[in-house]
Amino acid sequence: MKNFKKYGKIDKKKIKEVILMNEKELKKFTVGLIESKEKENENYIRYSYYELKVKYNLSEEEIDEVLKISRDYFENKGYKVYFTNAEFEYQNAKRKVEINEYLIAFKE
C-alpha cells in the first residue's frame, strides 16, 4: 500500500469557485455548443449526460445555465424542447428523454 501525504482539510467551495466558468465564458461556451449541435443536425438536438458532465466537465450549476440558455434559444427558433424523463412524440413514435439525456429539441 502506498503512503499518501496529508495535506490537511481541503475547502471544496474554494476549489469549485476556481473551476467554474465565469458568466461570459459560460455564455460563449453555450453559444458554441448550440452552433455545433445545429451544424450536426439542425432538426434534432440532443444533449447527453456524458457530453455535458463528463466530456466538458460542467458543474451542476453550469449545466443548469446551459440548459436554460439552450431552451430559450431553441424555443425562440420554433423547436419543441424536452428534458430528462419527459415523454413526447417524434416522427409518429412515442419517445421519452432518457435518464442519460438532459435535453432533446426538434423541429416538427
Phi, psi and omega per residue, in radians:
M1 nan 2.387 -3.135
K2 -1.379 2.607 3.046
N3 -1.610 2.304 3.132
F4 -1.941 2.446 3.096
K5 -1.247 2.517 3.047
K6 -1.595 2.235 -3.128
Y7 -1.881 0.108 -3.104
G8 1.438 -3.001 -3.114
K9 -1.324 2.339 3.106
I10 -1.771 2.240 3.106
D11 -1.458 1.757 -3.084
K12 -1.093 -0.515 3.121
K13 -1.116 -0.726 3.128
K14 -1.155 -0.712 3.107
I15 -1.094 -0.781 -3.128
K16 -1.051 -0.711 3.128
E17 -1.084 -0.622 -3.125
V18 -1.253 -0.669 -3.060
I19 -1.331 -0.626 -3.076
L20 -1.091 2.466 3.047
M21 -1.299 2.633 3.034
N22 -1.350 2.994 -3.034
E23 -1.019 -0.749 -3.123
K24 -1.132 -0.779 3.115
E25 -1.091 -0.706 -3.126
L26 -1.156 -0.720 3.100
K27 -1.125 -0.722 3.112
K28 -1.098 -0.758 3.093
F29 -1.046 -0.794 -3.094
T30 -1.119 -0.756 3.099
V31 -1.061 -0.756 3.104
G32 -1.094 -0.704 3.112
L33 -1.119 -0.800 3.123
I34 -1.040 -0.822 -3.136
E35 -1.069 -0.739 -3.135
S36 -1.173 -0.654 3.112
K37 -1.155 -0.703 3.128
E38 -1.167 -0.647 3.097
K39 -1.161 -0.664 -3.138
E40 -1.114 -0.842 3.117
N41 -2.878 1.784 -3.042
E42 -1.250 -0.223 -3.127
N43 -1.680 -0.310 -3.093
Y44 -2.509 2.024 -3.090
I45 -1.975 2.361 3.129
R46 -2.409 2.247 3.017
Y47 -1.939 2.081 -3.134
S48 -1.693 2.800 3.049
Y49 -1.028 -0.843 -3.104
Y50 -0.968 -0.815 -3.081
E51 -1.047 -0.906 -3.053
L52 -1.372 -0.751 -3.021
K53 -1.474 -0.725 -3.048
V54 -1.675 -0.993 -3.074
K55 -1.089 -0.848 -3.103
Y56 -1.673 -0.112 3.067
N57 0.957 0.762 -3.135
L58 -1.433 2.553 3.047
S59 -1.347 2.941 3.105
E60 -1.044 -0.693 3.133
E61 -1.130 -0.728 3.119
E62 -1.157 -0.719 3.107
I63 -1.075 -0.776 3.112
D64 -0.998 -0.761 -3.129
E65 -1.204 -0.727 3.094
V66 -1.047 -0.759 -3.136
L67 -1.163 -0.689 3.126
K68 -1.120 -0.853 -3.139
I69 -1.107 -0.757 -3.135
S70 -1.119 -0.762 3.108
R71 -1.007 -0.862 -3.136
D72 -1.044 -0.773 -3.123
Y73 -1.080 -0.912 -3.074
F74 -1.177 -0.681 3.084
E75 -1.098 -0.696 3.104
N76 -1.160 -0.392 3.108
K77 -1.643 0.129 3.074
G78 1.540 0.258 3.102
Y79 -1.466 2.657 2.906
K80 -1.557 2.292 -3.060
V81 -2.116 2.297 -3.133
Y82 -2.317 2.613 -3.117
F83 -2.040 3.029 -3.073
T84 -0.734 2.282 3.106
N85 1.324 -0.060 3.112
A86 -1.292 2.473 3.084
E87 -1.741 2.535 -3.119
F88 -2.713 2.935 3.079
E89 -1.989 2.288 -3.130
Y90 -2.473 2.213 -3.110
Q91 0.898 0.879 3.094
N92 1.039 0.453 3.085
A93 -2.304 2.424 3.072
K94 -1.360 2.304 -3.125
R95 -2.365 3.001 -3.141
K96 -2.452 2.471 3.022
V97 -1.303 1.979 -3.023
E98 -1.240 2.918 -3.094
I99 -1.104 -0.441 3.134
N100 -1.625 0.230 3.106
E101 -2.147 2.417 3.085
Y102 -1.608 -0.716 -2.997
L103 -2.596 2.454 2.941
I104 -2.299 2.317 3.111
A105 -2.362 2.451 3.127
F106 -2.645 2.744 3.054
K107 -1.719 2.449 3.109
E108 -1.581 nan nan
